[in-house]
Amino acid sequence: MPPTPFWPKDYEKTDDSNTPLPPQVIPSYIRSPGELHKLIPIDPYVYFKQGNRISEDLDKLPKPGNNRTIYIMHSPPFGTGLDRIPGGQSVGSHSIKAFIEETQPLLTLHGHVHESPEISGHYIERIGKTLSVNPGQFTCDSKLHAVIFETENPWETLRHTCFPERKLFT
C-alpha cells in the first residue's frame, strides 16, 4: 500500500522510485520490532526510501499464463474510480495500475479506499481486458459491501451486494 499522509505504517511502501510521497506528519513514529509498546521516532522520508517498493513486490508475482488469473491487492490502481478520496483525488498505486496494464489478468480485487465507490459512483473499472473491482464500504450505512461472481465468467456474473449488520448477541 502506498504511504498515506498520516502516520507511517510498517506495511506501507513507496510505489516506485519516481512517485513522490504525499506530505508526511513530522515527527513520525514506528513501533519497535522487539517491544510493541515502544515507539521509535523516524524521519518518514528517510524511512520510506530505505524499504522495498511495491513495484519490486509485483515483479516477484507469477505472471498470468492465461486469462484466468485473479489477483487480490489491498491498494487499488491509481487514477481510477476505485481510488478516490473526498475531494476526488486519486490515492491508489501507480505500480499496481502499471502491473495490471502490462499483465492483463482476468480480474483484480481491491479495497483500502472504502469510500471510493460512493465518491466516484462506481465500483468496477476496466483496465484493458482486466476487470478491477473495489466493493467499497459506504459511510452512510453499517452493512458489509461485497461482490459475488462466478470465476468462470466474472464479467457476466459480477454483482454488488450488501449484507445487513449481524447481531453478535441475542
VMD Tcl script that builds the backbone (N, CA, C; Angstrom):
set m [mol new atoms 510]
animate dup $m
set s [atomselect $m all]
$s set {name element resname resid chain x y z} {
  {N N MET 1 A 0.835 -1.162 0.000}
  {CA C MET 1 A 0.000 0.000 0.000}
  {C C MET 1 A 0.888 1.236 0.000}
  {N N PRO 2 A 0.626 2.195 -0.890}
  {CA C PRO 2 A 1.427 3.414 -0.892}
  {C C PRO 2 A 1.257 4.191 0.409}
  {N N PRO 3 A 2.256 4.985 0.780}
  {CA C PRO 3 A 2.155 5.766 2.007}
  {C C PRO 3 A 0.978 6.739 1.967}
  {N N THR 4 A 0.343 6.887 3.105}
  {CA C THR 4 A -0.723 7.868 3.262}
  {C C THR 4 A -0.116 9.111 3.909}
  {N N PRO 5 A -0.863 10.207 3.955}
  {CA C PRO 5 A -0.323 11.404 4.612}
  {C C PRO 5 A -0.459 11.351 6.133}
  {N N PHE 6 A -0.798 10.191 6.660}
  {CA C PHE 6 A -0.962 10.031 8.097}
  {C C PHE 6 A 0.302 9.395 8.668}
  {N N TRP 7 A 0.243 8.874 9.872}
  {CA C TRP 7 A 1.409 8.238 10.477}
  {C C TRP 7 A 1.867 7.063 9.623}
  {N N PRO 8 A 3.182 6.896 9.404}
  {CA C PRO 8 A 3.669 5.752 8.631}
  {C C PRO 8 A 3.282 4.430 9.305}
  {N N LYS 9 A 2.998 3.448 8.479}
  {CA C LYS 9 A 2.691 2.105 8.971}
  {C C LYS 9 A 3.723 1.144 8.399}
  {N N ASP 10 A 3.995 0.066 9.108}
  {CA C ASP 10 A 5.054 -0.836 8.665}
  {C C ASP 10 A 4.711 -1.571 7.371}
  {N N TYR 11 A 3.458 -1.569 6.945}
  {CA C TYR 11 A 3.084 -2.247 5.706}
  {C C TYR 11 A 3.001 -1.287 4.521}
  {N N GLU 12 A 3.233 -0.009 4.741}
  {CA C GLU 12 A 3.238 0.948 3.638}
  {C C GLU 12 A 4.595 0.911 2.937}
  {N N LYS 13 A 4.550 1.053 1.617}
  {CA C LYS 13 A 5.764 1.060 0.808}
  {C C LYS 13 A 5.606 2.101 -0.291}
  {N N THR 14 A 6.723 2.648 -0.724}
  {CA C THR 14 A 6.635 3.561 -1.864}
  {C C THR 14 A 6.312 2.751 -3.108}
  {N N ASP 15 A 5.667 3.424 -4.055}
  {CA C ASP 15 A 5.253 2.767 -5.292}
  {C C ASP 15 A 6.455 2.348 -6.129}
  {N N ASP 16 A 7.258 3.323 -6.463}
  {CA C ASP 16 A 8.452 3.103 -7.278}
  {C C ASP 16 A 9.394 4.274 -7.014}
  {N N SER 17 A 10.477 4.340 -7.710}
  {CA C SER 17 A 11.456 5.400 -7.434}
  {C C SER 17 A 11.010 6.761 -7.964}
  {N N ASN 18 A 9.964 6.811 -8.810}
  {CA C ASN 18 A 9.537 8.071 -9.415}
  {C C ASN 18 A 8.338 8.725 -8.726}
  {N N THR 19 A 7.561 7.972 -7.976}
  {CA C THR 19 A 6.340 8.501 -7.382}
  {C C THR 19 A 6.664 9.245 -6.094}
  {N N PRO 20 A 6.281 10.527 -6.021}
  {CA C PRO 20 A 6.589 11.290 -4.796}
  {C C PRO 20 A 5.716 10.851 -3.623}
  {N N LEU 21 A 6.244 11.035 -2.427}
  {CA C LEU 21 A 5.472 10.754 -1.217}
  {C C LEU 21 A 4.481 11.885 -0.978}
  {N N PRO 22 A 3.307 11.561 -0.435}
  {CA C PRO 22 A 2.427 12.653 -0.012}
  {C C PRO 22 A 3.060 13.342 1.187}
  {N N PRO 23 A 2.621 14.547 1.537}
  {CA C PRO 23 A 3.163 15.206 2.729}
  {C C PRO 23 A 3.048 14.286 3.940}
  {N N GLN 24 A 4.079 14.242 4.756}
  {CA C GLN 24 A 4.117 13.341 5.899}
  {C C GLN 24 A 4.044 14.103 7.216}
  {N N VAL 25 A 3.529 13.440 8.239}
  {CA C VAL 25 A 3.466 14.000 9.584}
  {C C VAL 25 A 4.846 13.911 10.211}
  {N N ILE 26 A 5.333 15.021 10.719}
  {CA C ILE 26 A 6.629 15.026 11.398}
  {C C ILE 26 A 6.421 15.664 12.760}
  {N N PRO 27 A 6.867 15.086 13.851}
  {CA C PRO 27 A 7.634 13.846 13.882}
  {C C PRO 27 A 6.724 12.638 13.687}
  {N N SER 28 A 7.289 11.583 13.148}
  {CA C SER 28 A 6.585 10.323 12.951}
  {C C SER 28 A 7.241 9.249 13.804}
  {N N TYR 29 A 6.497 8.189 14.029}
  {CA C TYR 29 A 6.978 7.096 14.870}
  {C C TYR 29 A 6.591 5.761 14.261}
  {N N ILE 30 A 7.388 4.747 14.511}
  {CA C ILE 30 A 7.015 3.376 14.203}
  {C C ILE 30 A 7.184 2.557 15.480}
  {N N ARG 31 A 6.522 1.428 15.515}
  {CA C ARG 31 A 6.634 0.556 16.688}
  {C C ARG 31 A 7.963 -0.187 16.654}
  {N N SER 32 A 8.536 -0.366 17.817}
  {CA C SER 32 A 9.776 -1.119 17.951}
  {C C SER 32 A 9.495 -2.575 17.600}
  {N N PRO 33 A 10.353 -3.230 16.790}
  {CA C PRO 33 A 10.120 -4.639 16.440}
  {C C PRO 33 A 10.132 -5.558 17.658}
  {N N GLY 34 A 10.905 -5.216 18.671}
  {CA C GLY 34 A 11.015 -6.076 19.845}
  {C C GLY 34 A 10.016 -5.761 20.935}
  {N N GLU 35 A 9.629 -4.509 21.033}
  {CA C GLU 35 A 8.718 -4.084 22.092}
  {C C GLU 35 A 7.556 -3.329 21.451}
  {N N LEU 36 A 6.402 -3.980 21.340}
  {CA C LEU 36 A 5.278 -3.388 20.630}
  {C C LEU 36 A 4.784 -2.083 21.246}
  {N N HIS 37 A 5.018 -1.887 22.541}
  {CA C HIS 37 A 4.531 -0.680 23.190}
  {C C HIS 37 A 5.501 0.501 23.050}
  {N N LYS 38 A 6.696 0.253 22.512}
  {CA C LYS 38 A 7.702 1.300 22.391}
  {C C LYS 38 A 7.660 1.906 20.986}
  {N N LEU 39 A 7.615 3.235 20.923}
  {CA C LEU 39 A 7.622 3.939 19.647}
  {C C LEU 39 A 8.993 4.541 19.389}
  {N N ILE 40 A 9.446 4.427 18.157}
  {CA C ILE 40 A 10.749 4.945 17.757}
  {C C ILE 40 A 10.512 6.132 16.825}
  {N N PRO 41 A 11.075 7.301 17.131}
  {CA C PRO 41 A 10.915 8.448 16.224}
  {C C PRO 41 A 11.689 8.210 14.926}
  {N N ILE 42 A 11.083 8.585 13.812}
  {CA C ILE 42 A 11.722 8.417 12.499}
  {C C ILE 42 A 11.481 9.655 11.645}
  {N N ASP 43 A 12.287 9.791 10.622}
  {CA C ASP 43 A 12.018 10.734 9.541}
  {C C ASP 43 A 11.313 9.914 8.463}
  {N N PRO 44 A 10.024 10.152 8.196}
  {CA C PRO 44 A 9.291 9.292 7.255}
  {C C PRO 44 A 9.875 9.302 5.851}
  {N N TYR 45 A 10.489 10.397 5.435}
  {CA C TYR 45 A 11.056 10.453 4.088}
  {C C TYR 45 A 12.254 9.512 3.972}
  {N N VAL 46 A 13.073 9.444 5.004}
  {CA C VAL 46 A 14.206 8.518 5.030}
  {C C VAL 46 A 13.695 7.086 5.176}
  {N N TYR 47 A 12.740 6.898 6.070}
  {CA C TYR 47 A 12.169 5.563 6.327}
  {C C TYR 47 A 11.645 4.928 5.043}
  {N N PHE 48 A 10.870 5.665 4.260}
  {CA C PHE 48 A 10.281 5.091 3.047}
  {C C PHE 48 A 11.320 4.874 1.942}
  {N N LYS 49 A 12.376 5.672 1.902}
  {CA C LYS 49 A 13.423 5.463 0.896}
  {C C LYS 49 A 14.213 4.186 1.154}
  {N N GLN 50 A 14.273 3.753 2.431}
  {CA C GLN 50 A 15.073 2.583 2.794}
  {C C GLN 50 A 14.369 1.266 2.488}
  {N N GLY 51 A 13.065 1.253 2.443}
  {CA C GLY 51 A 12.327 -0.003 2.261}
  {C C GLY 51 A 12.202 -0.405 0.804}
  {N N ASN 52 A 11.712 -1.637 0.605}
  {CA C ASN 52 A 11.488 -2.035 -0.777}
  {C C ASN 52 A 10.211 -1.384 -1.289}
  {N N ARG 53 A 9.985 -1.492 -2.577}
  {CA C ARG 53 A 8.898 -0.781 -3.237}
  {C C ARG 53 A 7.817 -1.764 -3.713}
  {N N ILE 54 A 6.626 -1.225 -3.899}
  {CA C ILE 54 A 5.513 -2.032 -4.400}
  {C C ILE 54 A 5.877 -2.636 -5.756}
  {N N SER 55 A 6.521 -1.855 -6.612}
  {CA C SER 55 A 6.904 -2.358 -7.942}
  {C C SER 55 A 7.818 -3.579 -7.826}
  {N N GLU 56 A 8.711 -3.596 -6.834}
  {CA C GLU 56 A 9.607 -4.741 -6.631}
  {C C GLU 56 A 8.823 -5.967 -6.176}
  {N N ASP 57 A 7.838 -5.778 -5.304}
  {CA C ASP 57 A 6.996 -6.893 -4.860}
  {C C ASP 57 A 6.187 -7.460 -6.025}
  {N N LEU 58 A 5.651 -6.590 -6.870}
  {CA C LEU 58 A 4.861 -7.047 -8.011}
  {C C LEU 58 A 5.713 -7.822 -9.009}
  {N N ASP 59 A 6.981 -7.440 -9.147}
  {CA C ASP 59 A 7.884 -8.162 -10.049}
  {C C ASP 59 A 8.088 -9.611 -9.617}
  {N N LYS 60 A 7.885 -9.903 -8.340}
  {CA C LYS 60 A 8.075 -11.262 -7.814}
  {C C LYS 60 A 6.846 -12.155 -8.029}
  {N N LEU 61 A 5.715 -11.556 -8.359}
  {CA C LEU 61 A 4.498 -12.348 -8.550}
  {C C LEU 61 A 4.570 -13.158 -9.838}
  {N N PRO 62 A 3.954 -14.339 -9.847}
  {CA C PRO 62 A 3.873 -15.075 -11.106}
  {C C PRO 62 A 2.990 -14.298 -12.086}
  {N N LYS 63 A 3.413 -14.261 -13.327}
  {CA C LYS 63 A 2.646 -13.560 -14.356}
  {C C LYS 63 A 1.551 -14.492 -14.876}
  {N N PRO 64 A 0.433 -13.917 -15.274}
  {CA C PRO 64 A -0.654 -14.762 -15.776}
  {C C PRO 64 A -0.204 -15.559 -16.993}
  {N N GLY 65 A -0.419 -16.859 -16.934}
  {CA C GLY 65 A -0.101 -17.717 -18.071}
  {C C GLY 65 A -1.272 -17.805 -19.042}
  {N N ASN 66 A -2.418 -17.405 -18.568}
  {CA C ASN 66 A -3.627 -17.381 -19.385}
  {C C ASN 66 A -4.495 -16.250 -18.860}
  {N N ASN 67 A -5.644 -16.095 -19.411}
  {CA C ASN 67 A -6.518 -15.020 -18.975}
  {C C ASN 67 A -7.467 -15.492 -17.877}
  {N N ARG 68 A -6.999 -16.356 -16.972}
  {CA C ARG 68 A -7.835 -16.876 -15.896}
  {C C ARG 68 A -7.308 -16.460 -14.519}
  {N N THR 69 A -6.301 -15.612 -14.505}
  {CA C THR 69 A -5.656 -15.231 -13.260}
  {C C THR 69 A -6.447 -14.144 -12.542}
  {N N ILE 70 A -6.564 -14.307 -11.209}
  {CA C ILE 70 A -7.211 -13.324 -10.353}
  {C C ILE 70 A -6.190 -12.903 -9.292}
  {N N TYR 71 A -5.985 -11.597 -9.158}
  {CA C TYR 71 A -5.108 -11.060 -8.125}
  {C C TYR 71 A -5.952 -10.315 -7.098}
  {N N ILE 72 A -5.602 -10.476 -5.827}
  {CA C ILE 72 A -6.217 -9.716 -4.751}
  {C C ILE 72 A -5.140 -8.787 -4.220}
  {N N MET 73 A -5.376 -7.485 -4.352}
  {CA C MET 73 A -4.399 -6.470 -3.973}
  {C C MET 73 A -5.086 -5.452 -3.081}
  {N N HIS 74 A -4.524 -5.196 -1.932}
  {CA C HIS 74 A -5.166 -4.294 -0.983}
  {C C HIS 74 A -5.392 -2.902 -1.596}
  {N N SER 75 A -4.369 -2.335 -2.158}
  {CA C SER 75 A -4.463 -0.990 -2.718}
  {C C SER 75 A -5.079 -1.031 -4.111}
  {N N PRO 76 A -5.917 -0.060 -4.453}
  {CA C PRO 76 A -6.480 -0.007 -5.806}
  {C C PRO 76 A -5.506 0.645 -6.788}
  {N N PRO 77 A -5.742 0.452 -8.090}
  {CA C PRO 77 A -4.907 1.097 -9.098}
  {C C PRO 77 A -5.158 2.609 -9.137}
  {N N PHE 78 A -4.084 3.361 -9.350}
  {CA C PHE 78 A -4.146 4.822 -9.369}
  {C C PHE 78 A -4.943 5.345 -10.564}
  {N N GLY 79 A -5.636 6.447 -10.338}
  {CA C GLY 79 A -6.298 7.163 -11.430}
  {C C GLY 79 A -7.546 6.473 -11.946}
  {N N THR 80 A -8.194 5.711 -11.104}
  {CA C THR 80 A -9.419 5.008 -11.488}
  {C C THR 80 A -10.547 5.458 -10.558}
  {N N GLY 81 A -11.732 4.972 -10.793}
  {CA C GLY 81 A -12.837 5.239 -9.890}
  {C C GLY 81 A -12.757 4.414 -8.628}
  {N N LEU 82 A -11.709 3.615 -8.493}
  {CA C LEU 82 A -11.566 2.722 -7.347}
  {C C LEU 82 A -10.676 3.305 -6.257}
  {N N ASP 83 A -10.103 4.483 -6.493}
  {CA C ASP 83 A -9.114 5.028 -5.540}
  {C C ASP 83 A -9.384 6.479 -5.156}
  {N N ARG 84 A -10.628 6.902 -5.186}
  {CA C ARG 84 A -10.958 8.315 -4.912}
  {C C ARG 84 A -11.265 8.554 -3.435}
  {N N ILE 85 A -10.718 9.647 -2.925}
  {CA C ILE 85 A -10.999 10.067 -1.555}
  {C C ILE 85 A -11.832 11.353 -1.618}
  {N N PRO 86 A -12.398 11.783 -0.479}
  {CA C PRO 86 A -13.158 13.033 -0.505}
  {C C PRO 86 A -12.338 14.161 -1.134}
  {N N GLY 87 A -12.972 14.896 -2.017}
  {CA C GLY 87 A -12.280 15.915 -2.796}
  {C C GLY 87 A -11.956 15.411 -4.194}
  {N N GLY 88 A -12.071 14.082 -4.416}
  {CA C GLY 88 A -11.879 13.494 -5.733}
  {C C GLY 88 A -10.471 13.095 -6.095}
  {N N GLN 89 A -9.491 13.283 -5.190}
  {CA C GLN 89 A -8.111 12.934 -5.508}
  {C C GLN 89 A -7.942 11.416 -5.597}
  {N N SER 90 A -7.020 11.007 -6.469}
  {CA C SER 90 A -6.639 9.600 -6.584}
  {C C SER 90 A -5.509 9.317 -5.612}
  {N N VAL 91 A -5.618 8.194 -4.886}
  {CA C VAL 91 A -4.583 7.836 -3.910}
  {C C VAL 91 A -4.115 6.393 -4.082}
  {N N GLY 92 A -4.457 5.768 -5.182}
  {CA C GLY 92 A -4.078 4.380 -5.410}
  {C C GLY 92 A -2.623 4.239 -5.820}
  {N N SER 93 A -2.276 3.045 -6.248}
  {CA C SER 93 A -0.901 2.703 -6.579}
  {C C SER 93 A -0.639 2.804 -8.082}
  {N N HIS 94 A 0.380 3.594 -8.430}
  {CA C HIS 94 A 0.825 3.682 -9.826}
  {C C HIS 94 A 1.382 2.334 -10.287}
  {N N SER 95 A 2.112 1.669 -9.402}
  {CA C SER 95 A 2.734 0.384 -9.751}
  {C C SER 95 A 1.689 -0.692 -10.001}
  {N N ILE 96 A 0.649 -0.724 -9.188}
  {CA C ILE 96 A -0.422 -1.708 -9.399}
  {C C ILE 96 A -1.129 -1.438 -10.714}
  {N N LYS 97 A -1.381 -0.167 -11.031}
  {CA C LYS 97 A -2.018 0.173 -12.313}
  {C C LYS 97 A -1.141 -0.299 -13.472}
  {N N ALA 98 A 0.170 -0.025 -13.414}
  {CA C ALA 98 A 1.087 -0.439 -14.484}
  {C C ALA 98 A 1.144 -1.963 -14.588}
  {N N PHE 99 A 1.144 -2.643 -13.448}
  {CA C PHE 99 A 1.164 -4.113 -13.431}
  {C C PHE 99 A -0.073 -4.676 -14.130}
  {N N ILE 100 A -1.236 -4.131 -13.826}
  {CA C ILE 100 A -2.479 -4.595 -14.452}
  {C C ILE 100 A -2.446 -4.322 -15.954}
  {N N GLU 101 A -2.014 -3.128 -16.346}
  {CA C GLU 101 A -1.936 -2.789 -17.768}
  {C C GLU 101 A -1.004 -3.728 -18.511}
  {N N GLU 102 A 0.104 -4.092 -17.886}
  {CA C GLU 102 A 1.099 -4.944 -18.531}
  {C C GLU 102 A 0.680 -6.411 -18.583}
  {N N THR 103 A 0.147 -6.937 -17.486}
  {CA C THR 103 A -0.113 -8.381 -17.402}
  {C C THR 103 A -1.521 -8.784 -17.804}
  {N N GLN 104 A -2.475 -7.874 -17.724}
  {CA C GLN 104 A -3.858 -8.120 -18.123}
  {C C GLN 104 A -4.460 -9.397 -17.525}
  {N N PRO 105 A -4.496 -9.513 -16.184}
  {CA C PRO 105 A -5.169 -10.666 -15.590}
  {C C PRO 105 A -6.682 -10.575 -15.847}
  {N N LEU 106 A -7.377 -11.648 -15.593}
  {CA C LEU 106 A -8.828 -11.673 -15.771}
  {C C LEU 106 A -9.509 -10.687 -14.829}
  {N N LEU 107 A -9.089 -10.695 -13.551}
  {CA C LEU 107 A -9.778 -9.938 -12.517}
  {C C LEU 107 A -8.800 -9.501 -11.440}
  {N N THR 108 A -8.969 -8.286 -10.927}
  {CA C THR 108 A -8.242 -7.847 -9.742}
  {C C THR 108 A -9.259 -7.315 -8.739}
  {N N LEU 109 A -9.053 -7.680 -7.476}
  {CA C LEU 109 A -9.929 -7.256 -6.390}
  {C C LEU 109 A -9.144 -6.336 -5.461}
  {N N HIS 110 A -9.774 -5.236 -5.050}
  {CA C HIS 110 A -9.094 -4.205 -4.269}
  {C C HIS 110 A -9.970 -3.732 -3.119}
  {N N GLY 111 A -9.356 -2.987 -2.227}
  {CA C GLY 111 A -10.066 -2.393 -1.097}
  {C C GLY 111 A -9.376 -1.110 -0.712}
  {N N HIS 112 A -9.074 -0.971 0.548}
  {CA C HIS 112 A -8.333 0.118 1.158}
  {C C HIS 112 A -9.079 1.452 1.128}
  {N N VAL 113 A -9.481 1.929 -0.036}
  {CA C VAL 113 A -10.168 3.213 -0.129}
  {C C VAL 113 A -11.670 2.914 -0.115}
  {N N HIS 114 A -12.180 2.700 1.087}
  {CA C HIS 114 A -13.548 2.210 1.253}
  {C C HIS 114 A -14.596 3.162 0.701}
  {N N GLU 115 A -14.340 4.451 0.744}
  {CA C GLU 115 A -15.330 5.432 0.320}
  {C C GLU 115 A -15.341 5.674 -1.192}
  {N N SER 116 A -14.387 5.117 -1.915}
  {CA C SER 116 A -14.231 5.429 -3.329}
  {C C SER 116 A -15.480 5.175 -4.179}
  {N N PRO 117 A -16.133 4.013 -4.087}
  {CA C PRO 117 A -17.333 3.833 -4.912}
  {C C PRO 117 A -18.434 4.850 -4.612}
  {N N GLU 118 A -18.520 5.269 -3.371}
  {CA C GLU 118 A -19.513 6.282 -3.002}
  {C C GLU 118 A -19.154 7.631 -3.646}
  {N N ILE 119 A -17.869 7.940 -3.709}
  {CA C ILE 119 A -17.419 9.218 -4.265}
  {C C ILE 119 A -17.420 9.197 -5.791}
  {N N SER 120 A -16.888 8.123 -6.379}
  {CA C SER 120 A -16.763 8.062 -7.843}
  {C C SER 120 A -18.046 7.623 -8.533}
  {N N GLY 121 A -18.904 6.910 -7.807}
  {CA C GLY 121 A -20.155 6.449 -8.396}
  {C C GLY 121 A -20.064 5.074 -9.039}
  {N N HIS 122 A -18.910 4.430 -8.957}
  {CA C HIS 122 A -18.822 3.063 -9.487}
  {C C HIS 122 A -17.780 2.243 -8.750}
  {N N TYR 123 A -17.975 0.941 -8.760}
  {CA C TYR 123 A -17.100 0.030 -8.022}
  {C C TYR 123 A -16.308 -0.879 -8.960}
  {N N ILE 124 A -16.504 -0.733 -10.264}
  {CA C ILE 124 A -15.723 -1.524 -11.228}
  {C C ILE 124 A -15.007 -0.578 -12.188}
  {N N GLU 125 A -13.930 -1.080 -12.723}
  {CA C GLU 125 A -13.136 -0.330 -13.694}
  {C C GLU 125 A -12.576 -1.323 -14.698}
  {N N ARG 126 A -12.618 -0.975 -15.946}
  {CA C ARG 126 A -11.996 -1.800 -16.983}
  {C C ARG 126 A -10.623 -1.206 -17.259}
  {N N ILE 127 A -9.599 -2.047 -17.137}
  {CA C ILE 127 A -8.230 -1.645 -17.458}
  {C C ILE 127 A -7.773 -2.612 -18.542}
  {N N GLY 128 A -7.872 -2.187 -19.785}
  {CA C GLY 128 A -7.620 -3.092 -20.905}
  {C C GLY 128 A -8.665 -4.199 -20.885}
  {N N LYS 129 A -8.205 -5.451 -20.797}
  {CA C LYS 129 A -9.115 -6.605 -20.737}
  {C C LYS 129 A -9.417 -7.020 -19.294}
  {N N THR 130 A -8.853 -6.310 -18.324}
  {CA C THR 130 A -8.990 -6.690 -16.915}
  {C C THR 130 A -10.187 -6.003 -16.272}
  {N N LEU 131 A -10.921 -6.752 -15.487}
  {CA C LEU 131 A -11.983 -6.222 -14.650}
  {C C LEU 131 A -11.387 -5.979 -13.267}
  {N N SER 132 A -11.383 -4.728 -12.816}
  {CA C SER 132 A -10.884 -4.382 -11.490}
  {C C SER 132 A -12.056 -3.916 -10.638}
  {N N VAL 133 A -12.077 -4.359 -9.371}
  {CA C VAL 133 A -13.241 -4.143 -8.510}
  {C C VAL 133 A -12.815 -3.664 -7.124}
  {N N ASN 134 A -13.528 -2.671 -6.602}
  {CA C ASN 134 A -13.431 -2.243 -5.202}
  {C C ASN 134 A -14.873 -2.138 -4.705}
  {N N PRO 135 A -15.349 -3.117 -3.922}
  {CA C PRO 135 A -16.751 -3.078 -3.498}
  {C C PRO 135 A -17.072 -1.914 -2.577}
  {N N GLY 136 A -16.063 -1.324 -1.923}
  {CA C GLY 136 A -16.283 -0.164 -1.079}
  {C C GLY 136 A -16.964 -0.486 0.226}
  {N N GLN 137 A -17.232 0.565 0.964}
  {CA C GLN 137 A -17.970 0.485 2.217}
  {C C GLN 137 A -18.546 1.878 2.435}
  {N N PHE 138 A -19.764 2.077 2.023}
  {CA C PHE 138 A -20.355 3.405 2.096}
  {C C PHE 138 A -20.383 3.892 3.537}
  {N N THR 139 A -20.160 5.163 3.715}
  {CA C THR 139 A -20.115 5.736 5.053}
  {C C THR 139 A -21.496 5.904 5.663}
  {N N CYS 140 A -22.529 5.804 4.848}
  {CA C CYS 140 A -23.880 6.068 5.339}
  {C C CYS 140 A -24.559 4.831 5.919}
  {N N ASP 141 A -23.909 3.701 5.890}
  {CA C ASP 141 A -24.542 2.515 6.466}
  {C C ASP 141 A -23.505 1.618 7.122}
  {N N SER 142 A -23.981 0.632 7.850}
  {CA C SER 142 A -23.070 -0.276 8.549}
  {C C SER 142 A -23.095 -1.662 7.936}
  {N N LYS 143 A -23.555 -1.754 6.705}
  {CA C LYS 143 A -23.620 -3.050 6.036}
  {C C LYS 143 A -22.264 -3.407 5.423}
  {N N LEU 144 A -22.003 -4.689 5.338}
  {CA C LEU 144 A -20.800 -5.185 4.681}
  {C C LEU 144 A -21.040 -5.179 3.179}
  {N N HIS 145 A -20.224 -4.459 2.439}
  {CA C HIS 145 A -20.334 -4.411 0.987}
  {C C HIS 145 A -19.423 -5.486 0.400}
  {N N ALA 146 A -19.913 -6.171 -0.610}
  {CA C ALA 146 A -19.157 -7.273 -1.204}
  {C C ALA 146 A -19.553 -7.425 -2.672}
  {N N VAL 147 A -18.752 -8.194 -3.379}
  {CA C VAL 147 A -19.123 -8.585 -4.735}
  {C C VAL 147 A -19.198 -10.103 -4.785}
  {N N ILE 148 A -20.085 -10.568 -5.614}
  {CA C ILE 148 A -20.273 -12.000 -5.831}
  {C C ILE 148 A -20.134 -12.239 -7.327}
  {N N PHE 149 A -19.402 -13.300 -7.692}
  {CA C PHE 149 A -19.213 -13.602 -9.112}
  {C C PHE 149 A -18.827 -15.060 -9.259}
  {N N GLU 150 A -18.987 -15.565 -10.452}
  {CA C GLU 150 A -18.505 -16.893 -10.802}
  {C C GLU 150 A -17.136 -16.723 -11.449}
  {N N THR 151 A -16.170 -17.490 -11.000}
  {CA C THR 151 A -14.806 -17.330 -11.508}
  {C C THR 151 A -14.695 -17.662 -12.990}
  {N N GLU 152 A -15.613 -18.469 -13.499}
  {CA C GLU 152 A -15.572 -18.809 -14.922}
  {C C GLU 152 A -15.892 -17.600 -15.809}
  {N N ASN 153 A -16.721 -16.679 -15.292}
  {CA C ASN 153 A -17.115 -15.542 -16.102}
  {C C ASN 153 A -17.491 -14.350 -15.211}
  {N N PRO 154 A -16.523 -13.699 -14.600}
  {CA C PRO 154 A -16.862 -12.595 -13.703}
  {C C PRO 154 A -17.503 -11.407 -14.413}
  {N N TRP 155 A -17.161 -11.173 -15.679}
  {CA C TRP 155 A -17.741 -10.044 -16.408}
  {C C TRP 155 A -19.263 -10.142 -16.481}
  {N N GLU 156 A -19.761 -11.342 -16.672}
  {CA C GLU 156 A -21.207 -11.527 -16.839}
  {C C GLU 156 A -21.935 -11.782 -15.527}
  {N N THR 157 A -21.227 -12.257 -14.513}
  {CA C THR 157 A -21.902 -12.689 -13.283}
  {C C THR 157 A -21.673 -11.769 -12.085}
  {N N LEU 158 A -20.797 -10.795 -12.212}
  {CA C LEU 158 A -20.465 -9.931 -11.089}
  {C C LEU 158 A -21.683 -9.126 -10.642}
  {N N ARG 159 A -21.896 -9.140 -9.338}
  {CA C ARG 159 A -22.933 -8.264 -8.776}
  {C C ARG 159 A -22.469 -7.765 -7.418}
  {N N HIS 160 A -22.869 -6.561 -7.121}
  {CA C HIS 160 A -22.549 -5.911 -5.854}
  {C C HIS 160 A -23.679 -6.198 -4.883}
  {N N THR 161 A -23.335 -6.439 -3.649}
  {CA C THR 161 A -24.349 -6.731 -2.654}
  {C C THR 161 A -23.942 -6.164 -1.301}
  {N N CYS 162 A -24.909 -6.037 -0.441}
  {CA C CYS 162 A -24.667 -5.591 0.930}
  {C C CYS 162 A -25.300 -6.601 1.875}
  {N N PHE 163 A -24.568 -6.928 2.899}
  {CA C PHE 163 A -25.079 -7.826 3.919}
  {C C PHE 163 A -25.479 -6.995 5.126}
  {N N PRO 164 A -26.642 -7.259 5.706}
  {CA C PRO 164 A -27.037 -6.458 6.880}
  {C C PRO 164 A -26.115 -6.730 8.051}
  {N N GLU 165 A -26.073 -5.733 8.927}
  {CA C GLU 165 A -25.265 -5.877 10.137}
  {C C GLU 165 A -25.785 -7.064 10.937}
  {N N ARG 166 A -24.879 -7.914 11.382}
  {CA C ARG 166 A -25.274 -9.093 12.152}
  {C C ARG 166 A -25.201 -8.789 13.640}
  {N N LYS 167 A -26.147 -9.258 14.354}
  {CA C LYS 167 A -26.116 -9.118 15.810}
  {C C LYS 167 A -25.305 -10.273 16.382}
  {N N LEU 168 A -24.310 -9.930 17.188}
  {CA C LEU 168 A -23.476 -10.967 17.778}
  {C C LEU 168 A -24.130 -11.594 18.995}
  {N N PHE 169 A -24.971 -10.844 19.664}
  {CA C PHE 169 A -25.619 -11.348 20.874}
  {C C PHE 169 A -27.127 -11.185 20.732}
  {N N THR 170 A -27.864 -12.173 21.218}
  {CA C THR 170 A -29.321 -12.061 21.157}
  {C C THR 170 A -29.905 -12.048 22.543}
}
mol reanalyze $m
mol bondsrecalc $m
mol representation Tube
mol addrep $m
